[in-house]
Amino acid sequence: MEGALEAQMWSDAINQNNKTALLAWVKTTGIQLVQVNGQRKYGGPPPGWIGEPPLSGSEVFIGKLPQDIYENKLIPLFQSVGKLYEFRLMMTFSGLNRGFAYAKYSNRRSAQVAIAALNNFEVQKGCPIMVCRSTEKCELCVDGLSSLVEQGQLQTLLQEVTTGVLNISLYRSPSRKGGQLAVLKYNSHRAAAMAKKTLVEGNLGLYGEEIEVDWLKVDMKQKLRANSERTFPESSQPRGCERDSPSQAPGNAVTCPLPQALCVLDYLNALCKKQQLGIPVFLTKCVQANPDGWLRFWYQVVIPGYPSPFSGFMWIKPDKSGLSGHDKAKNAIALQLLKTLGCLVV
């Protein structure tokens, strides 16, 4: 094991004394360190861990590290203030560290204790380190998607090539005319980082478009949020439905061309039952109300026999039909699902 670890960690004799000390420590303690994508990792989970990974906010960022210091000094130091779930040291090809690391604790309180106890701690004489809360970025920005890409299709594809995706939002691309931008939210920084690597190195295969993948930056997030308050993504409009007149409705509000005698929701339920997919389960929540009466609903629909749930936003305006905003939203969403599933021709 010692030889394999040495081969993984470095390729030359730089800082040999400290490297030898690290190897001895690994052999003595039985600690397992794994080299992955420019970083060396302990844990995630550690031996004996039972249960789910720690909640967001349990990780700290460690900066200003001397480049010749390794886990045999750092892990015991950070374990002294709380139980570690994971420790990641960023490495160079020469076997020196890159000056920063991440320590994830079993809970948020231990992370707070680490910040209070170890920020400005001198790991070597005259070398105080910085310890602060990790931002734990979990959101990616994918720009340049085709206008033909739909949310359900993208979610299904991402679940095949990445893990941990929680939510997908589609917007008009601010830089690609006629294109779309997707914001992908993952359940952890690690899941998002691995997804970023996969998407950058791979090919989503969505209509041959060249996409750009990066972390979602604050300025882009604010820009998308501001734009969504003024206009609404075309991707949330069910294909085959007619827009209300511009003077009456928000940009993506729709009216259904189907005869009123046909309840779209009942049609969807019957179709899913016939195809043995199970009855769809709808979750809807009104998240915005305009002064002119338009309501914006967030929705998620789970079809038991379908590989992934559908989610997004829908604008609805209550009328004198007697249906509540939630019921109207469900009918409009059902129409969108039928189009997405390719089951309805209008």
N, C-alpha and C positions, 0 to 999 in steps of 0.2 A: 504493500500500500504506500509506503514511504516513497519509493521510486516513482510510482504512478502520480502521486500528488506533486512531487517535484517537477515532473514533466509537464503537468498541467499548469503549474504556477509561474514558471519562468524558463528562459532559454539561455541564460548566461550567468555569469558569476557576480553581478552587481549586488552590493549589500549582502555579501555571502554570510557574514556572522549572524545577522538577524534572521536570515532565511534558515540557517542551520538551527537556530533557537526555536523558530516556528515549527520546523519538522520534528524536533524533539518534543515540543509541547503537544503536538498532534498525536504523536506516538504514545505519550504518557497518558493523556486524557481520553483518547479515543474519539475526540471531536472529528466530525466529518465536514470537510470544506469542499465545495463543488465550484469549479470554474465555469461560468456561463456568461457568454456575450460581454466580455470586458469587465466582469465583476466576479468576485469570489463570495460564495454564500454559505452561511451556516443556518440550519433550521429551515423554517418555512414549510411545514412545521418542524419543531425540534423533536428528538426522541421522546416518546411517552405522551405526546400531546393528544388530548381527546377533545372533540368538539369542533365548532366552527372557528375560522380565523378571527383574530381580534377586530374590533370595530374600527372604523376610520377615526383618526386622531390618536392612534396608539403608536405612531411612528415618529422618530425624531431624526433630524438631519444633523450630521456631524461634519464640520468644516475646519479648515486650517490645520489639517493633520500633517505632521512631518512625514515625508514620503518614504522614510525607511522604517516605519513602524507597522507592525502586523497584528493579526488577530490574537496572538498569544499575549499581547499587552491589552488590546482593546476589548475583547470579549469579556475577560474577567472584570475589567473596569466597569463596563456597562451592565454586567450581570450583578454587580454589587449593589445596585439601587432598585432592581426589580427583575422579574422573570422575563427572559428574552424569548420571543417567538421566532425572530429572524434577525440576522446581522449580515449586511452586504457591504463589502469593501470594494471600491472601484479600483481597477488595476491597469497598469500600463503593460506593454509587451515585454519591457525589460525586467518586470517583476517588482517594480516600485509601485506604491499605491498612488492614486491620482489626487490625493489630498482631501478626499471626502468619503463619507460612508453613511449608511442608514441603519438605525437600530429600531426594530419594531418590538414593542412589549406586549405582554398578555392583556393589558388593559390601559386605558387612557391615564389613569392616575399614576401609574409607574412612569409613563412618558413625561408627565408633568414634573415628577420627582427628579427624573434624569436631567431635565432642563435646568431645574433649580440647583441641583447639586454639582453638575459637571460642566455647565457653561463657564468658560474662562479657566477651566481646570488645566494645570500644566502637566501634560503627559510626558514631556521632557523639559529640562530646565530651560526657561525662556521661551517655551512653546505652548501658550495657552490655546486651547481648542474652542471652537464655537459649537454650541449645541442649541438647536431651536426646533420648533415644530415643523415637521415635514408637510409640504403642501399636498403630497400624495395625489398628483394629477391623475384623473380618471376619465377625462374626456378627450376624444380625438375629433379632428376636423378633416373630412374627406371632401375635397373640392373637385369639380369637373365631371360629376356624374351626368349621364344622359337624362334628358327630360322624360324619357320613357320609363326610367327606373321607378318602381313603386315601393312603398315602405314595406309591405309584406314580403315582397320578393327580396329586398335587400336584407331584411332581418333573417329570412331563411338561409340566405347565402352566408351571412356573417356567423350564424350559429354553426355552420358546417366547418368554417375555416378558423374561427376563433372561439374562445370560451369566456364566459362571464359577462356578456353584453346584457345590459339592463334596459336601455332605452335608445331609440333612434328617432331623430327629428330631421325632417327634410325642409330645406329652404331654397329659394332662388339663389343661384350663385352670384355673389357680388362682383366676381372677376371673369366668369365664363358666360358669355351671352347665350341664353337659351339653355344653360346647364343648371344642375342642382348641386347644392352643398349639403352634406349630411353631418350631423353632430352625433357621435357615438359615445354613450356613457357606459363604462364598465364597472364591475363591482369592486375593483381594487386597482391600485397603481400598477401592480405587477401584471394583472390581466390586460390592462390597457397598453402597457409597454410591449408585451408579447404580441398583442394584436397589431400594434403599430409596426413592429418588425415584420410580421407576417404579411401585412398589407403593402408595405414598402417593397419587400423582396418579391412578393407574388404578383398575381394579376387577378383582379376581381372578375374579369371577363364580362363586364356589363356593357354590351354593345360596342366593344372595342375602344371605349373611351380611355384617354390617358388621365389618370387621377393623381392628385397630390394629397399626401397624408401627413398630418402634423398634429402636434398637441393643440388643443383649442386655447387660443390666447385670449387674455382678458378683453383687449380691444375688439377682437372679432366677436366675442360673446356679447359685448355691449351693442355692437353694430347690428347683429342679428336680432337681438331683443328689441332694439329701437325700430328696426324695419318691420318686425312682426306686429308691432303696435299700429303701424300705418297701413301695411299691406299684408297679405296672407298667402302662404305658399300655394302654388298651383297644384302641388302634389296631393293636397288634401281634398281636391275637388273630384268627386266620383266621375269617371268618364261616362259619357252617354247621358249626362244630366245637363239641363239648361241653366245658365246663369240668370238671376233676376236682373232687372234693369239696373245700370250703374247708379242711378239716382236713388235706388231703394235699398241696395244690399251691399255688404262688404265684398271684397274681391273674390272670396272663395265660397260664398254662400250659394246654395243650390236649390232648385225646385225639381221635383221628380216628374218626368214625362209619363210615368205609368198611370193607367186609369185608377181613379180613386178607389174603385171597388176592389183593387188588388192590394193587399197589405204586404209590403215588401218583407217585413219581418217574418210574417207567417210563411211566405214563399221560401225564405232562407232556411227557416226551421224545418220545413218539409223536405227541402232539397238535402240538407245535412242528414236528416233522418233516413232518407231514401238511400244515400250513399254510405250509411252506417258510420258517420263521423261523430254522431252525438249532437245534442242540442247546444247551440252556442250560448255562452254565458257572457252577458254584457255588464261592464262597469262604466258608469258615466258620472262625470262631475262637472258642474258649471264653474268655470274658472274666471269668467269675465262677462260683464254686462255693459252694453253700450247705452247711452241716453236715448237712442232711437228705438230701443227694444230688442236689439240683436243680442243673443246669448252665445258665448263661446264655450263649448264642451270639450273636455278631455275624455277620451274613451280608451278602453282596452276590451278586446273580445277574445275569449278563449274558446276554440272549437276542439273538443276533446280528441278527435281523431286527426287533427291537423298538426304538423310538426312544430308550429310556433304561433304565439298569440299575435294579434293585430292591435296597434295602438296609434293614436294621433289626435288631431283636433278637428272640430266641426262647428261651423256657425249655423245657428238656428234662430228663426224669429217666430215666437208663438203667435197663433192666429185664433180665429173664432171657431176652429174645428172641434174644440173641446179637448184636444190632446195636450198633455203637458209638454214642456220643453224637453224633458228627458225622453218622452215617448217619440216626439218628432225626431230627436237626435238619433234614437235607436233605429227608426225607419230609414233615415238618411245614411246611417252607418251601414245598415244591412245592404242597401243598394250599392254602396262602395265595395263591400266585401264580395257581393255577387260579381261585380265587374272585375275585381282583383282575381277572383277565382276563375274567371272566364266562363261563368255559368249563365250570363244574362245577355241577351242581344236586344238593344233598344234603338 
